[in-house]
């Protein structure tokens, strides 16, 4: 899948809603033991990358150094579901302090009253953070209105054909 195709998917209204909404991403990677991991995690978008910040000594950072291939899912719990499926390659960058994007991503999931105390706590905790930038290599939006999983689409066509 090329960058233009990915950009077209990410530009769709439901994709934008998911990318900018309060739902966490489910971030999948291979652990150092070779077994898969999936974790919920806050994120933000910069240009055409999904960006995450974390503790520099976290297990995911060590694992991503070994294997940078990742997948993410962002979805709603409502019906019909809206699901953004993403795959890409992670790059790591150690940065001083707390990235502004991390603070903005955090604000998506809390009230305005909670935010100042959280920011104070985060800035007091982190002297540095590891920024994980995911360059996307594949994307798919399932909104169950205009797009559905291929296997379901094939089944519908088989049933219609008799």
TANORLIN-V802420 format. One record per residue. N is the residue number from 0. RES is the residue in one small letter. SS is DSSP state (hx for helix, st for strand, lp for the rest). BURIAL is + if it has 24 or more other C-alpha atoms within 12 Angstrom, else -. Layout:
n=N res=RES ss=SS burial=BURIAL
n=N res=RES ss=SS burial=BURIAL
This chain:
n=0 res=x ss=lp burial=-
n=1 res=x ss=lp burial=-
n=2 res=x ss=hx burial=-
n=3 res=x ss=hx burial=-
n=4 res=x ss=hx burial=-
n=5 res=x ss=hx burial=+
n=6 res=x ss=hx burial=+
n=7 res=x ss=hx burial=-
n=8 res=x ss=hx burial=+
n=9 res=x ss=hx burial=+
n=10 res=x ss=hx burial=-
n=11 res=x ss=lp burial=-
n=12 res=x ss=hx burial=-
n=13 res=x ss=hx burial=+
n=14 res=x ss=hx burial=+
n=15 res=x ss=hx burial=-
n=16 res=x ss=hx burial=-
n=17 res=x ss=hx burial=+
n=18 res=x ss=hx burial=+
n=19 res=x ss=hx burial=+
n=20 res=x ss=lp burial=+
n=21 res=x ss=lp burial=+
n=22 res=x ss=lp burial=+
n=23 res=x ss=lp burial=+
n=24 res=x ss=st burial=+
n=25 res=x ss=st burial=+
n=26 res=x ss=st burial=+
n=27 res=x ss=st burial=+
n=28 res=x ss=st burial=+
n=29 res=x ss=st burial=+
n=30 res=x ss=lp burial=+
n=31 res=x ss=lp burial=-
n=32 res=x ss=lp burial=-
n=33 res=x ss=lp burial=-
n=34 res=x ss=lp burial=-
n=35 res=x ss=st burial=-
n=36 res=x ss=st burial=-
n=37 res=x ss=st burial=-
n=38 res=x ss=st burial=-
n=39 res=x ss=st burial=-
n=40 res=x ss=st burial=+
n=41 res=x ss=lp burial=+
n=42 res=x ss=lp burial=+
n=43 res=x ss=st burial=+
n=44 res=x ss=st burial=+
n=45 res=x ss=st burial=-
n=46 res=x ss=lp burial=-
n=47 res=x ss=lp burial=+
n=48 res=x ss=st burial=+
n=49 res=x ss=st burial=+
n=50 res=x ss=st burial=+
n=51 res=x ss=st burial=+
n=52 res=x ss=st burial=+
n=53 res=x ss=st burial=+
n=54 res=x ss=lp burial=+
n=55 res=x ss=lp burial=+
n=56 res=x ss=lp burial=-
n=57 res=x ss=lp burial=-
n=58 res=x ss=hx burial=-
n=59 res=x ss=hx burial=+
n=60 res=x ss=hx burial=+
n=61 res=x ss=hx burial=+
n=62 res=x ss=hx burial=+
n=63 res=x ss=hx burial=+
n=64 res=x ss=hx burial=+
n=65 res=x ss=hx burial=-
n=66 res=x ss=lp burial=+
n=67 res=x ss=lp burial=+
n=68 res=x ss=st burial=+
n=69 res=x ss=st burial=+
n=70 res=x ss=st burial=+
n=71 res=x ss=st burial=+
n=72 res=x ss=st burial=+
n=73 res=x ss=st burial=+
n=74 res=x ss=st burial=+
n=75 res=x ss=lp burial=+
n=76 res=x ss=lp burial=-
n=77 res=x ss=lp burial=-
n=78 res=x ss=lp burial=-
n=79 res=x ss=lp burial=-
n=80 res=x ss=lp burial=-
n=81 res=x ss=lp burial=+
n=82 res=x ss=st burial=+
n=83 res=x ss=st burial=+
n=84 res=x ss=st burial=+
n=85 res=x ss=st burial=+
n=86 res=x ss=st burial=+
n=87 res=x ss=st burial=+
n=88 res=x ss=st burial=+
n=89 res=x ss=st burial=+
n=90 res=x ss=st burial=+
n=91 res=x ss=st burial=+
n=92 res=x ss=st burial=-
n=93 res=x ss=st burial=-
n=94 res=x ss=st burial=-
n=95 res=x ss=st burial=-
n=96 res=x ss=lp burial=+
n=97 res=x ss=lp burial=+
n=98 res=x ss=lp burial=+
n=99 res=x ss=hx burial=+
n=100 res=x ss=hx burial=+
n=101 res=x ss=hx burial=+
n=102 res=x ss=hx burial=+
n=103 res=x ss=hx burial=+
n=104 res=x ss=hx burial=+
n=105 res=x ss=hx burial=+
n=106 res=x ss=hx burial=+
n=107 res=x ss=lp burial=-
n=108 res=x ss=lp burial=-
n=109 res=x ss=lp burial=-
n=110 res=x ss=lp burial=-
n=111 res=x ss=hx burial=-
n=112 res=x ss=hx burial=-
n=113 res=x ss=hx burial=-
n=114 res=x ss=hx burial=-
n=115 res=x ss=hx burial=-
n=116 res=x ss=hx burial=-
n=117 res=x ss=hx burial=-
n=118 res=x ss=hx burial=+
n=119 res=x ss=hx burial=-
n=120 res=x ss=hx burial=-
n=121 res=x ss=hx burial=+
n=122 res=x ss=hx burial=-
n=123 res=x ss=hx burial=-
n=124 res=x ss=hx burial=-
n=125 res=x ss=lp burial=-
n=126 res=x ss=lp burial=-
n=127 res=x ss=st burial=-
n=128 res=x ss=st burial=+
n=129 res=x ss=st burial=+
n=130 res=x ss=st burial=+
n=131 res=x ss=st burial=+
n=132 res=x ss=st burial=+
n=133 res=x ss=st burial=+
n=134 res=x ss=st burial=+
n=135 res=x ss=st burial=+
n=136 res=x ss=st burial=+
n=137 res=x ss=st burial=+
n=138 res=x ss=st burial=+
n=139 res=x ss=st burial=+
n=140 res=x ss=st burial=+
n=141 res=x ss=st burial=+
n=142 res=x ss=lp burial=+
n=143 res=x ss=lp burial=-
n=144 res=x ss=lp burial=-
n=145 res=x ss=lp burial=-
n=146 res=x ss=lp burial=-
n=147 res=x ss=lp burial=-
n=148 res=x ss=lp burial=-
n=149 res=x ss=hx burial=-
n=150 res=x ss=hx burial=-
n=151 res=x ss=hx burial=-
n=152 res=x ss=hx burial=-
n=153 res=x ss=hx burial=-
n=154 res=x ss=hx burial=-
n=155 res=x ss=hx burial=-
n=156 res=x ss=hx burial=-
n=157 res=x ss=hx burial=-
n=158 res=x ss=hx burial=-
n=159 res=x ss=hx burial=-
n=160 res=x ss=hx burial=-
n=161 res=x ss=lp burial=-
